[in-house]
Amino acid sequence: MGYPVGKVAELSGVTVRTLHHYDEIGLVSPSGRTAAGYRSYSDDDLDRLQRVLFYRELGFGLDAIAKVVDDPEVDALEHLRRQRALLVERIGELTRMAESVDRVIAAKQVGSALTPEERFEVFGEFREPEGYAEEAVRRWGETSQWRAAAVPRSKEEWIEAEKARQDWVRRLLDVVDSGAPADSAAAMDLAEEHRRMLVEFMGECGHATHRELAGLYATEPVQLGFLVREPDQRPGLGEYIRDAVHANADRAGK
């Protein structure tokens, strides 16, 4: 059975002009002609066209495509295997791209309920470091805690959370300045209060998770800065918070 060029264009989704070009350069030439001299494509011609279009879709140039489809060592079944392998590779690439976009989306959702003016009103001059949100999503984006924390909140909710943070920091510094050790009852009570604050924000924060997060306060200044703004920090404050959190978890048998 022969297919006229118009029908082939309809079946393949390419223009008649493109088919004529492929014929002119010998990439896909119809194997027959009608009595009137018009191009007539066989089933084998359509199979070749399908391979050409597949490789073109993957970004191959026409010269490279010609070399691949004309390879005498490759039969139709091997072409299908090659196509499948290339598709799996492309799926992997697209999946990674989609995950990257998802991370950016999730990062942008954090605090997205606030306008720039409202963010200044709530947080003052404090700004997260450039690229931090994307890094946070890369690190924690798959966790249920991050998904809960990433839910956009209203301005009023952010104001209440910021008030709670400021009050907690004020009382923490009072304990630190008093000379009380990190395993004192006052320090451990503040650590437990901090854990419960995180539960409200993240949905869940067990003692093991709290230990892990508190470790970041001692090793990553950026993390400490989210909890205690730089003007309020004391030397060794990150380590003090970490130790208080560990002492509180030990107190709870966790």
Secondary structure, 3 states (H helix, E strand, C coil): CCEEHHHHHHHHCCCHHHHHHHHHCCCCCCCEECCCCCEEECHHHHHHHHHHHHHHHCCCCHHHHHHHHCCCCCCHHHHHHHHHHHHHHHHHHHHHHHHHHHHHHHHHHCCCCCCHHHHHHHHCCCCCCCCHHHHHHHHHCCCHHHHHHCCCCCHHHHHHHHHHHHHHHHHHHHHHHCCCCCCCHHHHHHHHHHHHHHHHHHCCCCHHHHHHHHHHHHHCHHHHHHHCCHHHCCCCHHHHHHHHHHHHHHHCCC
